[in-house]
Every structure is written in C-alpha cells, then in structure tokens.
Amino acid sequence: MTTAQTNRRPDGDGRPKVRPSPHDFLNVDAHLSDEEREIRAGVRSFVEERIQPNIRDWFERAHFPRELVPEMGSVGVLGMHLKGYGCAGKSAVAYGLACMELEAGDSGLRTFVSVQGSLAMSAIHKFGSEEQKERWLPPMARGEKIGCFGLTEPTAGSDPASMKTFARKDGSDWVINGEKRWIGMGTIADVAVVWARTDEETNPVRGFLIPTDTRGFSARDITGKLSMRASVQCDLSFEDIRLPVDAMLPGAEGLKGPFACLNEARYGIIWGSMGAARSCFECALEYARDREQFGKPVAAFQLTQEKLVEMMLEIEKGTLLALHLGRMKDEGTLRPEQISFGKLNNVREAIEIAREARTILGGNGVTLDYPVMRHANNLESVRTYEGTDEVHTLILGNAITGIPAFR
Ligand SMILES: Cc1cc2nc3c(=O)[nH]c(=O)nc-3n(C[C@H](O)[C@H](O)[C@H](O)COP(=O)(O)OP(=O)(O)OC[C@H]3O[C@@H](n4cnc5c(N)ncnc54)[C@H](O)[C@@H]3O)c2cc1C
C-alpha cells in the first residue's frame, strides 16, 4: 500500500490531480511526521515478513511464536512509549501506529506487545522502585524477559474492586494467596505484576512483582479459545507465595494503579483495532474486484459498493480519531474518558467492518485462507478486555451526566 494518493485525474479543472487512495482516502499520512512514517514502515515490514506468512498456521494450531519476542525487542516495540531503562521513548502516536500495523497482522501479536509494554512494563515504569526498574525494564524492552499483568479473577472481571486475591503482611514479608483468570502470557512470563487486596487502610489494593519461579506460583493455559488463538491467556494461582517487602510496587496506590496501566493499553487498542479493520477492508476490496458473479466483479454491484464505502468511512473516521487522541496524549491533555470514547467506538466499528467484509468473501470468508474471520474472532476478545462496551458506555455516561451508574 502506498502512503499518499494514486490514480491520476485529468488536468485542467483546478482540482488536485490525483484521486484519493482507498487506503488513505483523507490523506491522514500527510499529518504524520517523517519519523512516525519511518517507524510505521519498519513495523509494517516486520509484520509482512515475520507474521503474515505464518499467522494462519499459528492461529490454527493455537500457537504463540515465543521466538518472535526478541525480534520485537529489536524492532523497538516493547515498552516503545516509555522513556529510559532501555526503552525506545517514542511518541504516543508512533506507538499507536506500531499497534495498528501489528494488529493488521493479528490481534494476538498486538496483544502480546500491549501486555508486555502497556501493562507489565508500564506498571513497573510508573510505580516501581529504582531497583525494580533497573532489574526488569531493560531485559523486557529487549524481549529477553516476559511480563504478565494479573488483575482479573474468576469472580472479578468488570468490577476489579471485588478482587479476592489477598496479600498479608508477615513480619517484613508479604504472603499472597488467590487466583487470577485470563492473564495474558501467564505460562511464559518471567515476572507477574499481580494486584492484590491488603489490610492497609489507605491503600487496600497494592501491586506486587512476582518472579514466576517463586514457590507457590502456578499458571495454566486456557484452552478451547475461538479467539486470540495465536496468543496465550492463563489461569494463575498463588498459594502462600512469600515475597520480600521490596516486591511491592511502592508508587501504586489503590485501584488507580492498575487503572493507569489499563488506560495505556486501551489507548493502543484504539489504533490496533483500526489495523485489523484495515486488513479486512483491503482483503474485501481486492476480493470484490476479482470475484465475478452474474458476469461481472462483485465490486460492480451497488450493494457491494455500499458495504465497501461504509467500511472505508469508519476506518478513516476511526484513524482520525486515533490520531487526534494520540496527539492529545503526546501533549499531556488526554483524559481517561476520552480513551474510553476511542476504545468503545473503534473496536465496535472494527467488529462491524470485519463481519461485513466476511459477507463480501462469501463462503471463502469463513476459512483461514483469508484473514477476515480470524480478525473478526480476535476482535470479540478485544471488545471484552480492557473494559467491555458496557463499561466504557458507563464511563462515558458518568462523564456526561456526572452520575455514576456502575452499581
Ligand atoms: C483474550 C483475553 C485476554 C485478557 N487479558 C487479560 C490480562 O492480561 N490481564 C487481566 O487482568 N485480564 C485480562 N483479560 C480479562 C478481561 O479484562 C475481562 O474479561 C474483562 O474485564 C471482563 O470481565 P469478565 O470476562 O469477567 O466479564 P464480566 O465482568 O462478568 O461481564 C459479563 C458481562 O456483563 C456486563 N457487565 C458487567 N458489569 C456491568 C454493569 N455494571 N452494567 C452493565 N453491564 C455490565 C459486561 O459488560 C459483560 O457484557 C483478558 C480477557 C480476554 C478475553
């Protein structure tokens, strides 16, 4: 795909001489810096060379390509927006563009980058002690160590305040018991960022760094997933895990800690979901031009054109929204409610685009020969994690009415 516009028009009518490209109809590229375009090109090449040729097989076998992790470190996408400690220190927009390219490959691979960088590394970067940062962040940025982020529990999903995992003080140690569910990378992680209740009055929820070889830590893959098959999600269990006092993240106070990390990951999803949508749209457009029925390409039917146009409209709007929110994030003016706006809208639209693209591919659309239904299935998870549609609707409802309606 080219960045600017293609298809020359005739000269002489005063209009620009090129027609907008279906791949960047509004020429959003013109609003990116050279560095941002360069970073995007690097991630796009990585996705084309290392993910696209293999993703069908990984998805079919429910296999996460562990060997790609150091390569992602070399490409610079792990903790990409964090500063210092071996992280790339790139802008929020550059990080968003990377998420978009990765998710055009597969949501499972973008999810890995989010869990590692936006959740686990960002928790350590925001709330860790100097020793914790020095120990974990450089090898995580290089992809030599993997992190996971344990907030959700079997009985505490949308309402993390109801978590049961408990950290008890025993002398100067902490002793942790409990369970977590749906934790990305749990079985392959070297360190788990785990959120637990304590009996501290002021900050009842605290974050802990648990090396996964600690006695009492166990993790089990969740199998039978019909979504995110090229990614790993796990049940974690903690049985009398004993940790030294310095295993706690000193800067994280209450649920504000994990929520701050979730906001980082939600931001990446705003871009990533548009990457998955773009992949579906491009596939449907190409298929519709090639596939003939009733003596002409299915792209020649008005009903198909309407579908393609609706997809393109929502991708352009969603990408502009992502860029706008990214620029706000880089300026330091982005509010969590505005992140909810982007996550709710862009994932919802991406799912619609994937499903509509599937109809254009007809029967072939339900196979893994095309990326569309894989994206559609993956996006069901993206819709649920980092706040469901309902949770983001309630966040926005609260923002505009001033009345919380969560319970
Ligand atoms: C692929 C995948 C990866 C994940 N990765 C991680 C991870 O790495 N770390 C982690 O901690 N968690 C992770 N999660 C968990 C994810 O964040 C939760 O699934 C999510 O928060 C929803 O929780 P739940 O599944 O328990 O659903 P529930 O909270 O039980 O919700 C069920 C339904 O009820 C609705 N609902 C709940 N409360 C309300 C309300 N007040 N009003 C209206 N409707 C409501 C929800 O919107 C939803 O539709 C992952 C999940 C998936 C599927």
The ligand as a MOL file (V3000), in Angstrom:
LIG
                    3D

  0  0  0     0  0            999 V3000
M  V30 BEGIN CTAB
M  V30 COUNTS 53 58 0 0 0
M  V30 BEGIN ATOM
M  V30 1 C -8.3040 -12.6850 25.3500 0
M  V30 2 C -8.3700 -12.0290 26.6940 0
M  V30 3 C -7.2010 -11.5070 27.2570 0
M  V30 4 C -7.2320 -10.9270 28.5300 0
M  V30 5 N -6.0570 -10.4980 29.1210 0
M  V30 6 C -6.0760 -10.0840 30.4140 0
M  V30 7 C -4.8530 -9.7860 31.1070 0
M  V30 8 O -3.7470 -9.9040 30.5250 0
M  V30 9 N -4.9160 -9.4180 32.4050 0
M  V30 10 C -6.0930 -9.2940 33.0780 0
M  V30 11 O -6.0730 -8.9300 34.2450 0
M  V30 12 N -7.2800 -9.5710 32.4480 0
M  V30 13 C -7.2950 -9.9690 31.1410 0
M  V30 14 N -8.4760 -10.2750 30.4960 0
M  V30 15 C -9.7280 -10.2010 31.2420 0
M  V30 16 C -10.6600 -9.1000 30.7800 0
M  V30 17 O -10.1550 -7.8570 31.1680 0
M  V30 18 C -12.0630 -9.3950 31.3420 0
M  V30 19 O -12.5530 -10.4990 30.5860 0
M  V30 20 C -12.9930 -8.2010 31.2590 0
M  V30 21 O -12.6340 -7.2250 32.1820 0
M  V30 22 C -14.4600 -8.5840 31.5010 0
M  V30 23 O -14.5680 -9.3380 32.6530 0
M  V30 24 P -15.3810 -10.7330 32.6360 0
M  V30 25 O -14.8960 -11.5260 31.4850 0
M  V30 26 O -15.2730 -11.3130 33.9890 0
M  V30 27 O -16.8660 -10.3250 32.3190 0
M  V30 28 P -17.9560 -9.7860 33.3660 0
M  V30 29 O -17.3950 -8.6490 34.1500 0
M  V30 30 O -18.5020 -10.9420 34.1270 0
M  V30 31 O -19.0600 -9.2010 32.4040 0
M  V30 32 C -20.0520 -10.0210 31.7540 0
M  V30 33 C -20.9990 -9.0820 31.0160 0
M  V30 34 O -21.6810 -8.2500 31.9650 0
M  V30 35 C -21.5060 -6.8850 31.6120 0
M  V30 36 N -21.4800 -6.0300 32.7990 0
M  V30 37 C -20.6740 -6.1340 33.8830 0
M  V30 38 N -20.9250 -5.1480 34.7450 0
M  V30 39 C -21.9190 -4.3820 34.1900 0
M  V30 40 C -22.6040 -3.2010 34.5790 0
M  V30 41 N -22.3330 -2.5610 35.7250 0
M  V30 42 N -23.5810 -2.7330 33.7590 0
M  V30 43 C -23.8490 -3.3380 32.5750 0
M  V30 44 N -23.2280 -4.4570 32.1500 0
M  V30 45 C -22.2640 -4.9640 32.9430 0
M  V30 46 C -20.1730 -6.8400 30.8850 0
M  V30 47 O -20.0500 -5.6710 30.0890 0
M  V30 48 C -20.2650 -8.1220 30.0560 0
M  V30 49 O -21.0550 -7.8880 28.9270 0
M  V30 50 C -8.4660 -10.8290 29.2220 0
M  V30 51 C -9.6410 -11.3180 28.6140 0
M  V30 52 C -9.5910 -11.9240 27.3780 0
M  V30 53 C -10.8580 -12.4830 26.7860 0
M  V30 END ATOM
M  V30 BEGIN BOND
M  V30 1 1 1 2
M  V30 2 1 2 3
M  V30 3 2 2 52
M  V30 4 2 3 4
M  V30 5 1 4 5
M  V30 6 1 4 50
M  V30 7 2 5 6
M  V30 8 1 6 7
M  V30 9 1 6 13
M  V30 10 2 7 8
M  V30 11 1 7 9
M  V30 12 1 9 10
M  V30 13 2 10 11
M  V30 14 1 10 12
M  V30 15 2 12 13
M  V30 16 1 13 14
M  V30 17 1 14 15
M  V30 18 1 14 50
M  V30 19 1 15 16
M  V30 20 1 16 17
M  V30 21 1 16 18
M  V30 22 1 18 19
M  V30 23 1 18 20
M  V30 24 1 20 21
M  V30 25 1 20 22
M  V30 26 1 22 23
M  V30 27 1 23 24
M  V30 28 2 24 25
M  V30 29 1 24 26
M  V30 30 1 24 27
M  V30 31 1 27 28
M  V30 32 2 28 29
M  V30 33 1 28 30
M  V30 34 1 28 31
M  V30 35 1 31 32
M  V30 36 1 32 33
M  V30 37 1 33 34
M  V30 38 1 33 48
M  V30 39 1 34 35
M  V30 40 1 35 36
M  V30 41 1 35 46
M  V30 42 1 36 37
M  V30 43 1 36 45
M  V30 44 2 37 38
M  V30 45 1 38 39
M  V30 46 1 39 40
M  V30 47 2 39 45
M  V30 48 1 40 41
M  V30 49 2 40 42
M  V30 50 1 42 43
M  V30 51 2 43 44
M  V30 52 1 44 45
M  V30 53 1 46 47
M  V30 54 1 46 48
M  V30 55 1 48 49
M  V30 56 2 50 51
M  V30 57 1 51 52
M  V30 58 1 52 53
M  V30 END BOND
M  V30 END CTAB
M  END
